[in-house]
Amino acid sequence: MLIRFHSDAGDMTMFGDVAVDLLKMMGHSGTVPSAILAKDIPAALDRLKRAAAAAPAPTPRSEDEERESGPIVSMQQRAHPLIELLERAAKNGWDVMWDRQK
């Protein structure tokens, strides 16, 4: 499943499991579809930044494992596009919505 975030600040799509984890880091239930109002974004953004920075580093894998499954991506790296979207939305007073990608 893919989750699409959309706002006047921009649109982006993420894998569903990662998106739900990030939503929960923001203090949201992880419900899809849903939204966050502009007035609530600064607090959610702060929680997301702190949680992503505190997330444990991925466990290193062997070269064979990495070749088979792709490179390891930290939660902080995965959160970066959503953080940027939320920062633009907060700066301009825009709400952010998300739903399943069709």
Backbone as numpy.savetxt, mean C-alpha at the origin, in Angstrom:
# Nx Ny Nz CAx CAy CAz Cx Cy Cz
-5.93 -11.83 -7.09 -6.77 -10.66 -7.09 -5.88 -9.42 -7.09
-6.34 -8.40 -7.79 -5.66 -7.11 -7.83 -6.56 -6.07 -7.19
-5.95 -5.11 -6.52 -6.68 -4.00 -5.90 -6.26 -2.72 -6.62
-7.25 -1.93 -7.02 -6.99 -0.66 -7.70 -7.30 0.48 -6.74
-6.32 1.33 -6.51 -6.49 2.55 -5.72 -6.73 3.67 -6.72
-7.72 4.51 -6.45 -7.97 5.62 -7.36 -8.39 6.86 -6.59
-7.97 7.99 -7.16 -8.18 9.29 -6.54 -7.86 10.35 -7.57
-8.21 11.59 -7.28 -7.74 12.68 -8.12 -6.22 12.79 -8.06
-5.62 12.16 -7.05 -4.16 12.15 -6.89 -3.50 11.15 -7.83
-4.27 10.26 -8.44 -3.73 9.27 -9.36 -4.36 7.91 -9.13
-3.98 6.97 -9.96 -4.46 5.59 -9.87 -3.26 4.65 -9.81
-3.45 3.53 -9.14 -2.42 2.50 -9.10 -3.07 1.17 -8.78
-2.40 0.09 -9.16 -2.90 -1.25 -8.92 -1.83 -2.05 -8.19
-2.26 -2.87 -7.22 -1.34 -3.71 -6.45 -1.93 -5.12 -6.34
-1.07 -6.08 -6.04 -1.56 -7.41 -5.71 -2.42 -7.31 -4.46
-3.51 -8.06 -4.43 -4.49 -7.96 -3.36 -3.96 -8.22 -1.98
-3.13 -9.26 -1.81 -2.64 -9.59 -0.47 -1.75 -8.48 0.08
-0.92 -7.91 -0.77 -0.04 -6.81 -0.35 -0.88 -5.58 -0.02
-1.85 -5.27 -0.89 -2.70 -4.09 -0.67 -3.46 -4.19 0.65
-4.01 -5.36 0.95 -4.75 -5.55 2.21 -3.82 -5.38 3.40
-2.61 -5.94 3.31 -1.63 -5.76 4.39 -1.34 -4.28 4.61
-1.16 -3.53 3.53 -0.86 -2.10 3.65 -2.05 -1.33 4.22
-3.25 -1.70 3.81 -4.45 -1.06 4.36 -4.53 -1.28 5.87
-4.22 -2.49 6.31 -4.24 -2.78 7.74 -3.16 -2.00 8.48
-2.00 -1.82 7.84 -0.94 -1.01 8.45 -1.40 0.43 8.63
-2.29 0.91 7.74 -2.82 2.27 7.83 -3.84 2.40 8.95
-4.26 1.26 9.52 -5.28 1.29 10.55 -6.67 1.02 10.01
-6.75 0.63 8.75 -8.03 0.31 8.11 -8.31 -1.18 8.29
-9.56 -1.56 8.15 -9.95 -2.97 8.32 -9.41 -3.87 7.21
-9.10 -3.31 6.06 -8.68 -4.11 4.92 -9.84 -4.47 4.01
-11.01 -3.91 4.28 -12.19 -4.17 3.48 -12.00 -3.64 2.06
-12.43 -4.46 1.08 -12.38 -4.06 -0.33 -13.76 -4.33 -0.92
-14.43 -3.34 -1.49 -14.02 -1.96 -1.74 -14.24 -1.09 -0.50
-13.54 0.04 -0.50 -13.70 1.01 0.58 -13.00 2.30 0.18
-12.86 3.19 1.14 -12.25 4.49 0.85 -11.74 5.11 2.15
-10.93 6.13 1.99 -10.48 6.93 3.12 -10.70 8.39 2.75
-11.30 9.12 3.66 -11.57 10.54 3.43 -10.29 11.35 3.57
-10.23 12.44 2.86 -9.04 13.30 2.86 -8.63 13.69 4.28
-9.60 13.98 5.15 -9.28 14.43 6.50 -8.62 13.33 7.33
-8.81 12.05 6.94 -8.25 10.93 7.68 -6.92 10.44 7.12
-6.53 10.95 5.96 -5.31 10.45 5.31 -4.04 10.77 6.09
-3.84 11.97 6.63 -2.56 12.22 7.32 -2.26 11.22 8.44
-3.24 10.88 9.27 -3.00 9.91 10.35 -2.74 8.52 9.78
-3.50 8.13 8.76 -3.30 6.82 8.14 -1.93 6.74 7.47
-1.53 7.81 6.84 -0.23 7.88 6.17 0.90 7.74 7.19
0.77 8.41 8.31 1.78 8.31 9.36 1.88 6.87 9.88
0.73 6.24 10.11 0.74 4.85 10.59 1.39 3.92 9.55
1.06 4.13 8.28 1.62 3.29 7.21 3.14 3.45 7.13
3.62 4.67 7.17 5.06 4.92 7.09 5.79 4.24 8.25
5.24 4.40 9.47 5.89 3.81 10.64 5.87 2.28 10.57
4.73 1.72 10.19 4.60 0.26 10.13 5.49 -0.34 9.03
5.54 0.31 7.89 6.37 -0.19 6.79 7.85 -0.13 7.16
8.26 0.94 7.82 9.66 1.07 8.24 10.03 0.04 9.30
9.06 -0.34 10.13 9.32 -1.29 11.21 9.14 -2.75 10.79
8.62 -2.97 9.59 8.39 -4.35 9.13 9.73 -5.08 9.04
9.73 -6.36 9.42 10.98 -7.11 9.37 11.51 -7.22 7.94
12.81 -7.20 7.84 13.44 -7.35 6.52 13.18 -8.77 6.00
13.01 -8.90 4.69 12.79 -10.24 4.13 14.01 -11.13 4.37
13.75 -12.40 4.50 14.82 -13.37 4.71 15.56 -13.60 3.39
16.88 -13.47 3.40 17.64 -13.72 2.17 17.42 -15.14 1.67
17.46 -15.31 0.35 17.29 -16.63 -0.26 18.50 -16.96 -1.10
18.59 -18.20 -1.46 19.69 -18.62 -2.33 19.46 -18.08 -3.74
20.49 -18.10 -4.54 20.37 -17.61 -5.92 19.35 -18.43 -6.69
19.30 -19.74 -6.45 18.34 -20.61 -7.14 16.91 -20.23 -6.78
16.66 -20.00 -5.48 15.32 -19.62 -5.04 14.92 -18.27 -5.64
15.86 -17.34 -5.67 15.56 -16.01 -6.20 15.30 -16.08 -7.70
16.03 -16.94 -8.40 15.82 -17.09 -9.83 14.42 -17.65 -10.11
13.97 -18.58 -9.26 12.65 -19.19 -9.43 11.51 -18.26 -9.05
11.66 -17.52 -7.95 10.55 -16.70 -7.45 10.71 -15.21 -7.65
11.82 -14.77 -8.17 12.03 -13.34 -8.35 12.70 -12.72 -7.14
13.07 -11.47 -7.25 13.79 -10.79 -6.17 12.90 -10.57 -4.94
13.54 -10.45 -3.81 12.84 -10.16 -2.56 12.52 -8.67 -2.54
11.29 -8.35 -2.17 10.86 -6.95 -2.09 10.39 -6.69 -0.66
10.96 -5.70 -0.01 10.60 -5.39 1.37 9.22 -4.72 1.42
8.62 -4.75 2.58 7.32 -4.10 2.76 7.45 -2.60 2.55
8.57 -2.03 2.93 8.79 -0.60 2.73 8.80 -0.26 1.23
9.43 -1.12 0.43 9.44 -0.90 -1.02 8.03 -1.07 -1.59
7.30 -2.06 -1.10 5.94 -2.29 -1.60 5.01 -1.13 -1.22
5.25 -0.51 -0.07 4.39 0.57 0.40 4.67 1.89 -0.32
5.83 2.03 -0.90 6.25 3.32 -1.47 5.24 3.93 -2.45
4.74 3.19 -3.45 3.77 3.82 -4.37 2.49 4.29 -3.67
2.01 3.52 -2.71 0.81 3.92 -1.98 1.10 5.14 -1.11
2.25 5.18 -0.49 2.64 6.34 0.31 2.65 7.60 -0.55
3.23 7.50 -1.75 3.27 8.66 -2.64 1.86 9.10 -3.04
0.98 8.15 -3.34 -0.40 8.47 -3.69 -1.10 9.17 -2.53
-0.93 8.63 -1.32 -1.56 9.22 -0.14 -1.00 10.62 0.16
0.29 10.81 -0.04 0.89 12.13 0.18 0.29 13.17 -0.77
0.13 12.80 -2.05 -0.48 13.73 -3.01 -1.93 14.02 -2.63
-2.65 12.98 -2.23 -4.06 13.16 -1.85 -4.16 14.06 -0.62
-3.31 13.83 0.37 -3.34 14.64 1.60 -3.02 16.10 1.29
-2.04 16.32 0.46 -1.61 17.68 0.11 -2.74 18.47 -0.55
-3.57 17.77 -1.33 -4.60 18.44 -2.11 -6.01 18.27 -1.56
-6.15 17.55 -0.46 -7.47 17.37 0.14 -8.38 16.42 -0.63
-7.80 15.38 -1.25 -8.58 14.43 -2.04 -8.77 13.12 -1.28
-9.93 12.51 -1.44 -10.21 11.19 -0.90 -9.50 10.13 -1.76
-9.31 8.95 -1.19 -8.75 7.82 -1.92 -9.69 6.63 -1.77
-10.02 6.00 -2.89 -10.90 4.83 -2.89 -10.14 3.63 -3.42
-10.62 2.45 -3.10 -10.01 1.23 -3.67 -11.10 0.19 -3.88
-10.84 -0.65 -4.89 -11.76 -1.73 -5.22 -11.00 -2.84 -5.94
-11.69 -3.92 -6.21 -11.07 -5.00 -6.95 -10.91 -4.58 -8.40
-9.76 -4.89 -8.97 -9.52 -4.58 -10.38 -10.40 -5.45 -11.24
-11.05 -4.85 -12.21 -11.92 -5.60 -13.12 -11.22 -6.00 -14.37
